[in-house]
């Protein structure tokens, strides 16, 4: 799976996720006035007026908009530093 990310901070973000043969699996666009997610296979177009709220809902509250953008750019989300050790159960501890 490949993806194309176009970023114009803070005004907008466009993300296209492609399948193995180049078909579009999902397209997302975030602007200050809203967030749209197109899922062509499901024939769905989802819209949220508040982009930050949409990201919270899509990630189950794990990330905010800045955190998602950081991950998409290969960075750690704000406020999350590198882990210093791993416990036996595989949980990270600072």
MOWOWO-V318582 format. One record per residue. RES is the residue in one small letter. OMEGA is omega in whole degrees, -180 to 180 (NA if undefined). NEAR is the number of other ideal C-beta (glycine too) atoms within 10 Angstrom. Layout:
<<RES:OMEGA:NEAR> <RES:OMEGA:NEAR>>
This chain:
<<x:179:7> <x:177:10> <x:175:11> <x:-178:11> <x:174:13> <x:-174:10> <x:175:14> <x:-175:9> <x:-5:9> <x:-172:11> <x:-173:9> <x:179:14> <x:175:21> <x:-178:15> <x:175:17> <x:178:16> <x:-177:15> <x:176:15> <x:-176:12> <x:-179:8> <x:175:5> <x:178:7> <x:-179:9> <x:176:14> <x:-180:16> <x:173:17> <x:179:17> <x:177:21> <x:178:17> <x:176:23> <x:180:14> <x:-177:9> <x:178:9> <x:-179:13> <x:178:22> <x:177:16> <x:178:17> <x:176:17> <x:-173:15> <x:-178:12> <x:180:10> <x:-177:9> <x:-178:7> <x:171:10> <x:-179:11> <x:180:14> <x:175:11> <x:180:17> <x:-177:9> <x:-178:14> <x:-180:21> <x:179:14> <x:179:13> <x:179:21> <x:177:23> <x:-179:18> <x:-179:13> <x:-178:16> <x:-180:14> <x:179:7> <x:-177:9> <x:-176:11> <x:168:17> <x:-176:17> <x:179:19> <x:179:15> <x:178:19> <x:178:23> <x:178:20> <x:179:17> <x:179:14> <x:179:13> <x:177:10> <x:-180:6> <x:174:11> <x:177:12> <x:179:14> <x:179:10> <x:180:9> <x:180:14> <x:179:7> <x:178:7> <x:-178:11> <x:178:8> <x:178:8> <x:177:10> <x:-178:8> <x:-179:5> <x:180:5> <x:178:6> <x:-180:9> <x:176:11> <x:179:8> <x:NA:8>>
